[in-house]
């Protein structure tokens, strides 16, 4: 699997991601409780043996309820705090996405729950995920 497909599948294994909700790649719809994953940056360098060392930055987005109801806004904050903690736990236990041709060595998350766009009913939140990989030969 490529990095997007592998990470999407890996995130689906989180108990926080409802399998009933739509989870796309590169596209986030307008309805609440939709998710998407997209690449935002990628860097490559070589180790001493010539193997590729890759750092991929991905953005997980979610469209969630938003507005003047405090409960919805706190629920979104809890969701992203939980997802950030889940990613940290996966890194600690070395439970990583299965990327074809690579071994993942580290996964981290930052900026959990940033609101990128909002209207009176929903908001687009995001978390940045960084994945370090080593080419396997």
C-alpha positions in Angstrom: 0.0 0.0 0.0 1.1 3.6 -0.6 1.5 6.0 2.3 -2.0 7.5 2.0 -3.7 4.1 1.7 -1.7 2.5 4.5 -2.1 5.4 6.9 -5.9 5.7 6.1 -6.3 2.0 6.9 -4.2 2.3 10.1 -6.2 5.3 11.3 -9.4 3.3 10.6 -8.2 0.9 13.3 -8.5 3.6 15.9 -11.6 3.2 18.1 -12.2 6.9 17.7 -12.8 6.6 13.9 -16.3 5.4 13.4 -16.3 2.9 10.6 -19.8 4.1 9.6 -18.4 7.5 8.7 -17.1 8.4 5.3 -13.2 8.4 5.2 -11.9 9.8 1.9 -8.4 10.6 0.5 -7.8 14.1 -0.6 -11.5 15.1 -0.4 -13.6 16.2 2.6 -17.3 16.7 2.1 -19.7 19.2 3.6 -21.6 16.9 6.0 -20.6 16.4 9.6 -18.7 13.2 10.5 -16.6 12.9 7.4 -12.8 12.3 7.4 -10.1 12.8 4.8 -6.3 12.2 4.6 -4.0 14.1 2.3 -0.2 14.4 1.9 1.3 17.8 2.7 5.0 17.3 2.3 7.6 14.6 1.7 11.4 14.7 2.0 14.0 12.0 1.0 17.6 11.4 1.8 19.9 8.4 1.6 21.6 6.5 4.4 25.1 5.3 4.1 24.0 2.1 2.2 22.0 4.2 -0.3 18.6 3.3 1.1 15.9 5.9 1.0 15.0 7.6 4.3 11.7 9.3 3.9 9.7 11.7 6.1 6.1 12.2 5.1 3.8 14.8 6.4 0.1 14.1 6.2 -3.0 16.0 7.2 -6.0 14.2 8.7 -9.1 16.3 8.4 -12.5 15.9 9.9 -15.8 17.7 9.4 -17.5 17.8 12.7 -20.5 19.7 14.2 -19.7 23.2 15.3 -21.5 26.2 16.5 -22.8 27.9 19.6 -23.5 24.6 21.4 -20.5 24.1 23.8 -21.0 20.4 23.9 -20.3 19.9 20.1 -17.2 22.0 20.3 -15.9 20.2 23.4 -16.6 16.9 21.7 -14.5 17.8 18.7 -11.7 18.9 21.1 -11.9 15.6 22.9 -11.9 13.7 19.6 -8.6 15.3 18.5 -7.0 15.0 21.9 -7.9 11.4 21.9 -6.6 10.8 18.4 -3.3 12.5 19.2 -3.0 10.3 22.3 -3.8 7.2 20.2 -1.1 8.1 17.7 1.4 8.6 20.5 0.4 5.2 21.9 0.8 3.5 18.5 4.3 5.0 18.2 5.2 3.7 21.7 4.1 0.2 20.8 5.6 0.3 17.3 2.2 -0.3 15.7 2.6 1.5 12.4 1.0 1.7 9.0 2.2 -1.0 6.6 3.7 1.0 3.7 4.9 -1.1 0.7 8.7 -1.2 0.4 9.3 0.7 3.7 9.6 0.1 7.4 8.0 2.9 9.5 10.3 4.0 12.3 8.3 6.8 13.9 4.8 8.3 13.8 4.0 11.6 15.5 1.2 14.1 15.6 1.0 17.9 16.0 -1.5 20.7 16.0 -4.4 18.4 17.0 -7.8 19.9 16.4 -6.9 23.1 14.6 -10.0 24.6 13.1 -9.2 25.4 9.4 -12.7 26.5 8.3 -16.0 26.9 10.0 -19.6 27.9 9.3 -22.6 28.0 11.6 -23.1 24.2 11.6 -19.8 22.5 10.9 -16.1 23.0 11.1 -13.1 21.5 9.3 -10.6 20.4 11.9 -7.2 18.9 11.2 -4.2 17.2 12.8 -0.8 16.9 11.2 0.8 13.5 11.2 4.5 12.9 10.4 5.7 9.5 9.5 9.4 8.5 9.2 10.2 5.6 7.0 13.3 3.5 5.9 13.4 1.7 2.6 13.6 -2.0 3.0 15.7 -4.0 0.5 
